């Protein structure tokens, strides 16, 4: 059984999602929240396997929830519920540790599949949103791009920590390396993935199945 925390401020949508998920024997909505602060309180009260998280909410939004979870060491995988208008916010959510995102009009089977994927340690992305984010992130480049090279095991470890929201200094502490060494590795990762920043590196790595 997968215990889900459903976080959505719109009552009708929240109740609708809860009713749909109740049709599946392996998923149980163990708690609900209509704002981010309430969601954090529920995480401390219930055993939650996956969080379904709205981005735009009163009191504390989805990005605020992810930041607080990271700060508090909460590791429950988060599936962000979003609309096409939330592209920039989705990038921030990925940066702060969200493991997947899906449109709010997703059908039940795909939503269940995404929940199951996150519960088993994977990542779940909506191809339509991924393409929109990538397109909106592309900027003209004056120099030819480099072909992606295979990442080393050490670079993959660094990339996974980047995806988890760690800073260079935190990665250095976790891997017992100097911060300068980590900065160099991050630069190599960006070059190999042919991206300009850490967020796009995470998105591309997820798209390629590297993390």
Secondary structure by P-SEA (a helix, b strand, c coil): cbbbbbbcccaaaaaaaaaaaaaccccccccccccaaaaaaaaacccccccccccccccccaaaaaaaaaaaccccbbbbbbcccaaaaaaaaaaacccccccccccaaaaaaaaaaaaaccccccaaaaaaaaaaacccccbbbbccccccaaaaaaaaaaaacccaaaaaaaacccaaaaaaaaaaaaaaaccccaaaaaaaaaaaccc
